[in-house]
């Protein structure tokens, strides 16, 4: 019997997936978003290889969090499903995950370089560099590759949920960015920001690779939007920029 999932979650996951090409983060079908219902013990994710222009809520696949079994849906889930599942299991703060192959973030991942904190645009969202994982071993690629892709992100963050909150993104070496947030929609927003700061960083490094501004400036920009003393934005409105 299919596991019931709130319709609002399915709609949010659908809308977030449809937004990936709209905001320029995807070529062809390269990307996916999921959202988790922890009370039901499942998450909803885009099916594998379905074109965005064809995607509907009926195509979405519901996967059991505990073992990765498909519990609702007629299509195969994204090939990255096990990576999403690994991250959900490791970090209880995560409510949604986005994976893309956006150009500039992928460039850093393929170069094996962190996206450094070079200014306040980065610091508004990420309290530190967007770090790159180690390379997966041959054995990790041969067995449980997708789950191991999640494991190298977990290892990168030392399994620390607070670190995952403060820097809700990582680059898998040679692969690309995974971002996350409290909701599927928020994870997509972080993917947009990750790509933007990667683009800005590449331009900055080409002009002046001297390093970031003072830590006190970067910290001020992060704490005015995050934490108990945050004052950016207004009640009942979703902030999208600095």
Secondary structure, 3 states (H helix, E strand, C coil): CCCCCCHHHHHHHHHHHHHHHHCCCCCCCCEEEEEEECCCCEEEECECCCCHHHCCHHHCEEEECCCCCEEECCCCECCCHHHHHHHHHHCCCCCEEEEECCHHHHHHHHHCCCECCCCHHHHCCCCCCECECCCCCHHHHHCCHHHHHHHHHHHHCCCCHHHHHHCCEEEECCCEEEEEECCHHHHHHHHHHHHHHHHHHHHHHHHCCCCCCCHHHHHHHHHCCCCCCCCCCCCCCCCCCC
